[in-house]
Amino acid sequence: MLKHRGFPSRLPGTDLQYTIRRANKDGATRIIRRERYRDRKAMDRAADTGFLAALWAQFGEEPFERGNLDAGRISWLFGREVVPAEDPFDPESYEALLRIDRRKAEAAFPEIFAPDAPPVSFDEDGWDDEEE
């Protein structure tokens, strides 16, 4: 499993994770499309925004490997802002390629793409990337 070195591991100040520490011995968790309802908690919406901002800062419009990115967090964006970058797409593979659909991402999260958008911080938050 590819580890995206330097990618934020979670939404700062919360336990809402963006990455996983190690591969699941039973295989990768399936990526699904989760519905985002209007009554979601502000913290959950902030996690979506922070995760997409980090993806955009790290990869832009280029395809990227799922690797250690959290399937649950990807699933909140999957099928809309984050789409498969390969056909066939295996939603249960750590090697699956994804990409950001900029048009959809900009429509759903305009604050990320605004000219005055704050830069994404990639500071370490205490997780040891070298741990296996």
PyRosetta script that sets phi, psi and omega in degrees:
from pyrosetta import init, pose_from_sequence

init()
pose = pose_from_sequence("MLKHRGFPSRLPGTDLQYTIRRANKDGATRIIRRERYRDRKAMDRAADTGFLAALWAQFGEEPFERGNLDAGRISWLFGREVVPAEDPFDPESYEALLRIDRRKAEAAFPEIFAPDAPPVSFDEDGWDDEEE")
pose.set_psi(1, 126.1)
pose.set_omega(1, 177.6)
pose.set_phi(2, -70.1)
pose.set_psi(2, 130.0)
pose.set_omega(2, 174.1)
pose.set_phi(3, -99.9)
pose.set_psi(3, 125.1)
pose.set_omega(3, 178.7)
pose.set_phi(4, -81.8)
pose.set_psi(4, 88.0)
pose.set_omega(4, -177.2)
pose.set_phi(5, -58.1)
pose.set_psi(5, 133.9)
pose.set_omega(5, 177.4)
pose.set_phi(6, 85.7)
pose.set_psi(6, -11.2)
pose.set_omega(6, 179.5)
pose.set_phi(7, -72.3)
pose.set_psi(7, 137.5)
pose.set_omega(7, -179.5)
pose.set_phi(8, -58.7)
pose.set_psi(8, 138.3)
pose.set_omega(8, -176.9)
pose.set_phi(9, -84.9)
pose.set_psi(9, -18.9)
pose.set_omega(9, -178.8)
pose.set_phi(10, -162.9)
pose.set_psi(10, 168.6)
pose.set_omega(10, 172.1)
pose.set_phi(11, -69.4)
pose.set_psi(11, 122.0)
pose.set_omega(11, -177.4)
pose.set_phi(12, -51.7)
pose.set_psi(12, 135.3)
pose.set_omega(12, 177.2)
pose.set_phi(13, 80.9)
pose.set_psi(13, 7.4)
pose.set_omega(13, -179.0)
pose.set_phi(14, -136.0)
pose.set_psi(14, 176.4)
pose.set_omega(14, 172.3)
pose.set_phi(15, -102.7)
pose.set_psi(15, 15.8)
pose.set_omega(15, 179.0)
pose.set_phi(16, -81.8)
pose.set_psi(16, 107.1)
pose.set_omega(16, -171.1)
pose.set_phi(17, -86.8)
pose.set_psi(17, 151.2)
pose.set_omega(17, 175.4)
pose.set_phi(18, -108.4)
pose.set_psi(18, -28.2)
pose.set_omega(18, -178.3)
pose.set_phi(19, -129.9)
pose.set_psi(19, 163.9)
pose.set_omega(19, 174.4)
pose.set_phi(20, -112.1)
pose.set_psi(20, 155.5)
pose.set_omega(20, -176.2)
pose.set_phi(21, -80.9)
pose.set_psi(21, -38.3)
pose.set_omega(21, -176.3)
pose.set_phi(22, -147.3)
pose.set_psi(22, 159.3)
pose.set_omega(22, -179.8)
pose.set_phi(23, -66.8)
pose.set_psi(23, 146.3)
pose.set_omega(23, 175.6)
pose.set_phi(24, -74.2)
pose.set_psi(24, 128.3)
pose.set_omega(24, -178.1)
pose.set_phi(25, -63.7)
pose.set_psi(25, -22.3)
pose.set_omega(25, 178.8)
pose.set_phi(26, -92.0)
pose.set_psi(26, 5.1)
pose.set_omega(26, -180.0)
pose.set_phi(27, 107.2)
pose.set_psi(27, 165.4)
pose.set_omega(27, -176.9)
pose.set_phi(28, -67.0)
pose.set_psi(28, 141.9)
pose.set_omega(28, 174.9)
pose.set_phi(29, -66.7)
pose.set_psi(29, 137.1)
pose.set_omega(29, -178.0)
pose.set_phi(30, -65.6)
pose.set_psi(30, 134.9)
pose.set_omega(30, 173.1)
pose.set_phi(31, -85.9)
pose.set_psi(31, 127.6)
pose.set_omega(31, 178.4)
pose.set_phi(32, -128.3)
pose.set_psi(32, 167.3)
pose.set_omega(32, 174.5)
pose.set_phi(33, -91.7)
pose.set_psi(33, 117.6)
pose.set_omega(33, 177.7)
pose.set_phi(34, -100.0)
pose.set_psi(34, 139.3)
pose.set_omega(34, 177.7)
pose.set_phi(35, -75.9)
pose.set_psi(35, 134.8)
pose.set_omega(35, 175.6)
pose.set_phi(36, -103.8)
pose.set_psi(36, 107.2)
pose.set_omega(36, 179.8)
pose.set_phi(37, -88.2)
pose.set_psi(37, 154.5)
pose.set_omega(37, -177.9)
pose.set_phi(38, -60.3)
pose.set_psi(38, -26.3)
pose.set_omega(38, -175.7)
pose.set_phi(39, -91.0)
pose.set_psi(39, 17.4)
pose.set_omega(39, 176.8)
pose.set_phi(40, -64.1)
pose.set_psi(40, 152.1)
pose.set_omega(40, 180.0)
pose.set_phi(41, -64.3)
pose.set_psi(41, 149.3)
pose.set_omega(41, 178.7)
pose.set_phi(42, -58.5)
pose.set_psi(42, -36.5)
pose.set_omega(42, 179.6)
pose.set_phi(43, -63.9)
pose.set_psi(43, -40.2)
pose.set_omega(43, 178.0)
pose.set_phi(44, -65.9)
pose.set_psi(44, -40.6)
pose.set_omega(44, 177.3)
pose.set_phi(45, -65.3)
pose.set_psi(45, -38.9)
pose.set_omega(45, 177.7)
pose.set_phi(46, -64.4)
pose.set_psi(46, -37.6)
pose.set_omega(46, 178.0)
pose.set_phi(47, -64.5)
pose.set_psi(47, -41.4)
pose.set_omega(47, 177.1)
pose.set_phi(48, -61.0)
pose.set_psi(48, -46.1)
pose.set_omega(48, -179.2)
pose.set_phi(49, -63.1)
pose.set_psi(49, -47.3)
pose.set_omega(49, -179.6)
pose.set_phi(50, -62.9)
pose.set_psi(50, -40.5)
pose.set_omega(50, -179.6)
pose.set_phi(51, -66.3)
pose.set_psi(51, -46.6)
pose.set_omega(51, 179.5)
pose.set_phi(52, -64.9)
pose.set_psi(52, -38.3)
pose.set_omega(52, 177.5)
pose.set_phi(53, -62.0)
pose.set_psi(53, -41.4)
pose.set_omega(53, 178.4)
pose.set_phi(54, -66.7)
pose.set_psi(54, -42.0)
pose.set_omega(54, 176.5)
pose.set_phi(55, -59.7)
pose.set_psi(55, -44.8)
pose.set_omega(55, -178.3)
pose.set_phi(56, -64.1)
pose.set_psi(56, -44.0)
pose.set_omega(56, 179.9)
pose.set_phi(57, -64.3)
pose.set_psi(57, -36.6)
pose.set_omega(57, -176.8)
pose.set_phi(58, -80.9)
pose.set_psi(58, -41.7)
pose.set_omega(58, -170.2)
pose.set_phi(59, -118.6)
pose.set_psi(59, -22.5)
pose.set_omega(59, -175.5)
pose.set_phi(60, 60.4)
pose.set_psi(60, -136.4)
pose.set_omega(60, -178.6)
pose.set_phi(61, -91.5)
pose.set_psi(61, 2.4)
pose.set_omega(61, -179.2)
pose.set_phi(62, -76.0)
pose.set_psi(62, 145.8)
pose.set_omega(62, 174.4)
pose.set_phi(63, -61.9)
pose.set_psi(63, 147.7)
pose.set_omega(63, 178.9)
pose.set_phi(64, -139.3)
pose.set_psi(64, 151.2)
pose.set_omega(64, 179.3)
pose.set_phi(65, -80.9)
pose.set_psi(65, 139.3)
pose.set_omega(65, 178.9)
pose.set_phi(66, -56.1)
pose.set_psi(66, -49.8)
pose.set_omega(66, 177.4)
pose.set_phi(67, 49.6)
pose.set_psi(67, -127.5)
pose.set_omega(67, -176.9)
pose.set_phi(68, -91.4)
pose.set_psi(68, 13.6)
pose.set_omega(68, 176.0)
pose.set_phi(69, -70.3)
pose.set_psi(69, 137.1)
pose.set_omega(69, -174.6)
pose.set_phi(70, -66.9)
pose.set_psi(70, 124.6)
pose.set_omega(70, -178.7)
pose.set_phi(71, -62.2)
pose.set_psi(71, -38.3)
pose.set_omega(71, 179.1)
pose.set_phi(72, -62.4)
pose.set_psi(72, -42.5)
pose.set_omega(72, -179.4)
pose.set_phi(73, -70.6)
pose.set_psi(73, -40.4)
pose.set_omega(73, 176.8)
pose.set_phi(74, -60.7)
pose.set_psi(74, -39.8)
pose.set_omega(74, -175.6)
pose.set_phi(75, -61.0)
pose.set_psi(75, -27.1)
pose.set_omega(75, 177.6)
pose.set_phi(76, -69.9)
pose.set_psi(76, -21.2)
pose.set_omega(76, -178.9)
pose.set_phi(77, -109.1)
pose.set_psi(77, -15.1)
pose.set_omega(77, -171.7)
pose.set_phi(78, -64.3)
pose.set_psi(78, 138.0)
pose.set_omega(78, 178.7)
pose.set_phi(79, 86.4)
pose.set_psi(79, -6.8)
pose.set_omega(79, 177.3)
pose.set_phi(80, -124.3)
pose.set_psi(80, -87.2)
pose.set_omega(80, -177.5)
pose.set_phi(81, -78.4)
pose.set_psi(81, -30.0)
pose.set_omega(81, 177.2)
pose.set_phi(82, -115.5)
pose.set_psi(82, 124.2)
pose.set_omega(82, -175.1)
pose.set_phi(83, -129.1)
pose.set_psi(83, 160.7)
pose.set_omega(83, 175.9)
pose.set_phi(84, -60.7)
pose.set_psi(84, 143.8)
pose.set_omega(84, 177.5)
pose.set_phi(85, -110.0)
pose.set_psi(85, 11.9)
pose.set_omega(85, 179.9)
pose.set_phi(86, -148.4)
pose.set_psi(86, 156.5)
pose.set_omega(86, 177.9)
pose.set_phi(87, -137.5)
pose.set_psi(87, 117.4)
pose.set_omega(87, 7.2)
pose.set_phi(88, -78.4)
pose.set_psi(88, 154.6)
pose.set_omega(88, 179.6)
pose.set_phi(89, -106.4)
pose.set_psi(89, 130.3)
pose.set_omega(89, 178.2)
pose.set_phi(90, -105.1)
pose.set_psi(90, 104.9)
pose.set_omega(90, -177.3)
pose.set_phi(91, -71.8)
pose.set_psi(91, -2.9)
pose.set_omega(91, 179.3)
pose.set_phi(92, -115.4)
pose.set_psi(92, 28.7)
pose.set_omega(92, -178.9)
pose.set_phi(93, -121.3)
pose.set_psi(93, 134.6)
pose.set_omega(93, 174.2)
pose.set_phi(94, -69.9)
pose.set_psi(94, -19.1)
pose.set_omega(94, -179.6)
pose.set_phi(95, -91.2)
pose.set_psi(95, -1.3)
pose.set_omega(95, -178.8)
pose.set_phi(96, -57.4)
pose.set_psi(96, 139.6)
pose.set_omega(96, 179.4)
pose.set_phi(97, -97.8)
pose.set_psi(97, 133.8)
pose.set_omega(97, 179.0)
pose.set_phi(98, -125.2)
pose.set_psi(98, 167.8)
pose.set_omega(98, 173.2)
pose.set_phi(99, -153.5)
pose.set_psi(99, 161.0)
pose.set_omega(99, 176.9)
pose.set_phi(100, -90.1)
pose.set_psi(100, 130.1)
pose.set_omega(100, 171.6)
pose.set_phi(101, -86.2)
pose.set_psi(101, 98.3)
pose.set_omega(101, -172.3)
pose.set_phi(102, -57.6)
pose.set_psi(102, -42.0)
pose.set_omega(102, -177.8)
pose.set_phi(103, -59.3)
pose.set_psi(103, -47.2)
pose.set_omega(103, 179.9)
pose.set_phi(104, -70.7)
pose.set_psi(104, -39.1)
pose.set_omega(104, -179.8)
pose.set_phi(105, -65.0)
pose.set_psi(105, -42.0)
pose.set_omega(105, -179.7)
pose.set_phi(106, -67.4)
pose.set_psi(106, -35.0)
pose.set_omega(106, 177.9)
pose.set_phi(107, -69.1)
pose.set_psi(107, -38.9)
pose.set_omega(107, -176.6)
pose.set_phi(108, -84.3)
pose.set_psi(108, -30.9)
pose.set_omega(108, -175.8)
pose.set_phi(109, -132.6)
pose.set_psi(109, 64.1)
pose.set_omega(109, -175.6)
pose.set_phi(110, -61.0)
pose.set_psi(110, -26.6)
pose.set_omega(110, -178.7)
pose.set_phi(111, -64.3)
pose.set_psi(111, -25.5)
pose.set_omega(111, 179.1)
pose.set_phi(112, -71.9)
pose.set_psi(112, -33.3)
pose.set_omega(112, -173.1)
pose.set_phi(113, -100.6)
pose.set_psi(113, 0.3)
pose.set_omega(113, -180.0)
pose.set_phi(114, -64.5)
pose.set_psi(114, 145.0)
pose.set_omega(114, 179.9)
pose.set_phi(115, -57.7)
pose.set_psi(115, -28.6)
pose.set_omega(115, -178.7)
pose.set_phi(116, -100.3)
pose.set_psi(116, 19.6)
pose.set_omega(116, 180.0)
pose.set_phi(117, -63.8)
pose.set_psi(117, 135.9)
pose.set_omega(117, 178.1)
pose.set_phi(118, -66.9)
pose.set_psi(118, 148.6)
pose.set_omega(118, 177.6)
pose.set_phi(119, -67.7)
pose.set_psi(119, 151.1)
pose.set_omega(119, 178.3)
pose.set_phi(120, -81.5)
pose.set_psi(120, 131.5)
pose.set_omega(120, 178.8)
pose.set_phi(121, -87.6)
pose.set_psi(121, 130.4)
pose.set_omega(121, 177.5)
pose.set_phi(122, -111.8)
pose.set_psi(122, 34.9)
pose.set_omega(122, 178.7)
pose.set_phi(123, -69.0)
pose.set_psi(123, 147.2)
pose.set_omega(123, 175.9)
pose.set_phi(124, -67.9)
pose.set_psi(124, 147.3)
pose.set_omega(124, 179.4)
pose.set_phi(125, -122.4)
pose.set_psi(125, 26.0)
pose.set_omega(125, 174.9)
pose.set_phi(126, 103.8)
pose.set_psi(126, -11.0)
pose.set_omega(126, 177.9)
pose.set_phi(127, -82.4)
pose.set_psi(127, 141.5)
pose.set_omega(127, 179.0)
pose.set_phi(128, -94.8)
pose.set_psi(128, 106.7)
pose.set_omega(128, -178.9)
pose.set_phi(129, -64.7)
pose.set_psi(129, -20.0)
pose.set_omega(129, -177.9)
pose.set_phi(130, -81.4)
pose.set_psi(130, -13.2)
pose.set_omega(130, -179.1)
pose.set_phi(131, -69.2)
pose.set_psi(131, 139.2)
pose.set_omega(131, 176.8)
pose.set_phi(132, -113.5)
pose.dump_pdb("model.pdb")
